[in-house]
Amino acid sequence: MSQLAITAADAETSLLGAAMLGADMDDLLAIVEPGDFYHPANGEIWSAIYRVHNADNKPDPMSIRVA
């Protein structure tokens, strides 16, 4: 695994975790899009977080799993 992939994985995991721990979603959603992620699976998770947030719910592991 390349250093870029390792660094991207760490950064993406941190961003996804922050989104589920109460970060200001409006600010994050204004600058981050699913295509911005190095790992496509993380982009899919981001899309689920977006759907949950737009349904006026708080993103958490359970809500994004069913989104």
Stockholm file with secondary structure:
# STOCKHOLM 1.0

chainA/1-67         MSQLAITAADAETSLLGAAMLGADMDDLLAIVEPGDFYHPANGEIWSAIYRVHNADNKPDPMSIRVA
#=GR chainA/1-67 SS CCHHHHHHHHHHHHHHHHHHTTCCHHHHHHHCCGGGCSSHHHHHHHHHHHHHHHTTCCCCHHHHHCC
#=GC SS_cons        CCHHHHHHHHHHHHHHHHHHTTCCHHHHHHHCCGGGCSSHHHHHHHHHHHHHHHTTCCCCHHHHHCC
//
